[in-house]
Amino acid sequence: MTSRKTGRVFWVLFIFIFFLSGCSQATKDKLLKTFIDGVPDKNGSTRVAAGAKQEKKAKEMDAKIEPLKPSLIYHQPFLEQMCDSCHDSKFSQKLILKGKELCFTCHDDFTKDKKVIHYPVSEDLCLECHEPHQSENKFLLKKTIPAICFTCHDDFTKDKKVVHYPVAEGLCLECHDPHSSDNPRMLKKTVPEICFTCHDEKEIKGQPQHEGQNMCFECHEVHSSNEEKLLK
């Protein structure tokens, strides 16, 4: 059996060499390079050498390119590979607790003794707003502010001529607490105290139309309006 295989190989080589003998040098080189690696070119270089040069050049070019620096924010347990602080094990997706109770194993319970709880928080829908591992946004949010707010709330700025500055700048959290509050509308302070964090109290109260008035929202829209000074 071995002698037959050897005989076949011999005849294949013989036919190949015989065929090459009738070809031009260019054709011979082309055929040899097709079947055999490292065949020299006219200038003496080989395919392998050319590949090495190309690889070296590619490395030189890569060295000149600055590496990408994604501005990702990582959840600390994920960053420190403490998977089992949230999951049943490092090899399981099962969580050791459900909803905000899992969050409160590290974070303070921000709902305790609060009068108003944001709906997603009360319903354990933390992952509707937050990424559990990493995010491009502050606070591990899935979207930027106010885009994340508009996934549930209507876009109250749409087609409005005047937009309140904090709203236009995405500063919703300057006025609202995202999780819980003791004030209506999740406000961080009562009205008009919340207004005076930006607006000058003496100037506002010094105007005749504001004398004795504390209900700013009776006359003004808080987010946007089609009227000057956010009037209703």
N, C-alpha and C positions, 0 to 999 in steps of 0.2 A: 504493500500500500504506500509506504514511504517513497519507494523508488518511482512509483507512478506520479506522485505529487511533484517530486523533484524534476521528473521529465517534463511535466506540464509547465512548470516555472521556467525551465530552460527554453522551451519552445516559445513561450510568451515573450521572454527577453530577446530571443533571436529575431522574432518578427518585429518587435519594437525597434531594435537597433537597425535592422534591415530597412525598415520604413524611414528611419531618421537619415540614413545615408543618402537618400534621394532628395532630402529637403534642403532649403537654403539655411544659412546660419541663423538668420532671424527667427525662422520657423522652429529650428532646433531649440533655440534658447527659450522660445515661448512654451514649447511642449515640455521641456525639462523643468521650467519654473512652475508649470501647472502640477506636475507630479512629484517634484523633489524640492524640498526647502533648501535655502542657502546657495542656490546657483548664482555665481558671480555675474554682474552686469558687465558691459563693455569697459566701464571705469574701474572695475575690480571690486566694487562694493556688493554686498549681498542683501537679500530681503531682510534677514535677521538684523543686520547692522542698521538698515534704514528704519526698521521698527524701533530699535533701541534709541536712535536719534530722535525719532518722533515722540517717543515716550518721555525722553529727557526734556524736549522742547515743551511738551504739554505740562510737565511738572514745573518748569520755569514760569510758564504763563499762569498756572494755578497759584504759584507763590505770590504773584503780583496782585491777584484778586483778593480783596479783603473778605474774610469769612462772614457769612450772614450772622447778624446779631438780633434774633427775634426777641422782642420786648415782652416775653411771656412772664406772667405772674404765676407762681406755683403755690399750691396749698402745702403748708409746711409738712404734714405727715407724708404726703406724696413725694415731696422733695427729699425727705430723709428716709424714704422707702419703708415707712412704718405702716405698711398695708394692713397689718392685723390690728391696728388701732381702730379701724373702721370695719374691716372685713373679717369674716369668720377665720380666715387664714390668708397667707400670702398667695395661695393658689385657688382662692374662692372669690366669687363675686357677691356672695351672700353677706349682707350687712349684719353687724352684731345688734344693732338697734334700728328702729324705724324713724324716719322724719327728723324733726328738730331735736328729738331726744338724743339722737346720735350726735348732733352738732353740740349739744349742751354738755357732752362729756369733756369738751375742751373750752368752748365758748360759754360766757356767762348767759344765764337765762334772761334774755332781754324782754320777755313777755311777762315776767313776774310782777304782779300788782299793778299792771297797766290797764287803763280803762278801755283803750282801743287797740285792737290787734289787726294788722294788715291781713287780709283774707288769705293770701298764699301761705303766710306763716301759720295761721290758725288751722289750715288744712294740710299742714306738713308738705307743702309744695315748694320746698327750698330749691330743688333742682329745676324749677321753672325759670328761676332767675340766675342761679349760680351754677358754675361748673365745679365739679367736685375735685378735680385734679389740677388743671391749669387753664389759663385764659389770657387773652390779649388785653383784657379790660381790668380796671381797678376793682377791687373787692371780688374778684373772680366772677364778674358778671358775664352773662352770655352775650350781651349787647352793650353798647354804650348808652349813657343817659342823654336824652330822654327816650331813645329808641326802645329800651327795655320796658319803659313805662307804657309805651303805646302798644305793646303786645296784648295788654288787657284794656287799658284806658283808651278812649277815643282821642284822636289827635286834635286837641282844642286850639291848635295854632293854625290849622289849615284855612286858607283863604281869609285870614284876618289881617287887617291893616296895621294894627299895633300889637306887638308881643312884649310882655313884661320881660325886662332884662334878664332876670335869673332863668326864666324859661328859655329865652333865645340862646343863652349860653350853656344850657344843659346843667344848670345848678339847682336842680329839683331838691337835692338833699340839704340845701342851705335852709329851706323852709320846712321840709317834710322829713319825718323819720321813716325809714323804709320798713321797719319791723313792727314797732308799737309806740304808743304815745298816750299821754293823759289828756290830750286835747283833741277836739273834733278835727276831721280831715288830716289826721296824722301830723298835725303841726307841732313843731318843736317848742313853740311858745304860744301863749294866747294872743288874740287880737285885741288891741293894736300893738302889743309888745313885739310881735314878730315883724311887723312893718317897720318899727323903729330900729331894727337891727341894720337897716340900710337908709331909710328916710330920716331926715332930721326932725326930731320930736318937737322942738321949740318952734321951728318954722311951720310945721303942719298944724300944731295946736294954735298958733298965732293967727291963723287965717279965720276970718269971721264965719265962713261956712262950716268950719270944723269945730267950732266952739261947743263943748259939751258932747261931742260925738265920739263914740268908740267903735261903732259898727261900720268899719271901712267897707265891708263887702255889701252894704246896703246900696252904695252908690258905684263902687268900682268892681270891675272884673279882676280876678286875681291872676289869670294867665294871659288872656288876650282879648282884644276888642276891636271893633271897627270905628271906635270913637277915640278922640284925644284923651290923654290922661287915663286911659283904660276905663272910661265911664261906661255905664251900662246903657 
